[in-house]
Every structure is written in structure tokens, then in C-alpha cells.
């Protein structure tokens, strides 16, 4: 990811959110962007993901415009929002979330669930991966829904995973465990 002299505002006459910022994130880097509410963290994420276009400068991934990269490299980026969307289906379907199952699916799902410390819980359920989680994940706690969303990103195998305050619903111990796991697999 390379932002080069990026400026951005939501309208031509609006206040500049960013003015000529540059940022380089190399493969394997683990970057935390923090700051007070309203400072532009989510806007920065949207620029990195190619969802917004800079008003000046360039946002690139591997030397390609971020928006073009996103369109031409489907599955190479994953986004874990603050509030994870879940479907009224099984745990398995929520982790693979639209991907086509293969012979390796169960093993990859199990590994992703282990990586976010959710596998022991899933094993305790009578139907395991085939357990229905209900509308909006009604049978899961907030922290379990968040970990399910993180497992979804890990399952996808994306080379760029962007988290938007997605560990907020986790207790400190689980957050530390998930961050350690991400740090270990980030290469």
C-alpha cells in the first residue's frame, strides 16, 4: 500500500480531511492507526481499500491504483468492520461467506476459528460447524460475532486485511490472543 501526497475532502469546497499525506505499508507490516473520533481514520481506510478516490495524489497497491486493484484482485483484500454482518445460516456458511466450498473448506474454517479462539466453543455445540446462528447471530455474544468476522477474513486468505475498530467487542485477553495470532501469521 502506498499513498503518495494524498489530499482528500468530501466535496470541492469542503474542509480537507487529508492534505498531502504519504504512507507506505509493506507486505507483512502490522500497522495501527489511532486517534480521536472524527479525525479521518475510516476515510483513510476507504482510501487504502480504493473505496474513495483522492482529490489529489495517488493511492496504490502493488503499483496499481487501489480502486483498480480492488476490482481486479477479488479476494486479495479483506475488511473487518466494527460491527460484523452475519447471515441467518450456519457457522460454516458465515465463515466462508459467499465463497464456494471445496475439499479443503472444513480444514481452513477450523484453522481460522482456532486462530481467533472460537474453535473450542464451536466444538461444544451439538452440530459444530453446522450450527445455525440465527438472525444477526442471535445465538452468539458480541465478542463471538466479532471473532467470526475475523475468522472470515483469515479464511479468505487475503494479503491485505483491514480492521476498523473490529476488536472493540472483545475482552482484553481475547483481543491480545487475536492480535498475537495475527502478528504470527502476517507474513
Buried (B, 14 or more C-beta within 10 A) or exposed (E): BBBBEBBBBEEEEEEEBBBEBEBEBEEEEEEEBEEEEEEBBBBBBBBBBBBBBBBEBBBBBEEBBBBEBBEEBEEBBBBBBBBBEBEEBBBBBBBBBEBEEEEEBBEBBBBBBBBBBBBEBBEEBEEBBEBBBEEEBEEBEEBBBBBBBBBBBBBBEBBBBBBBBBBEBBEEEBBEBBBEBBEEEEE
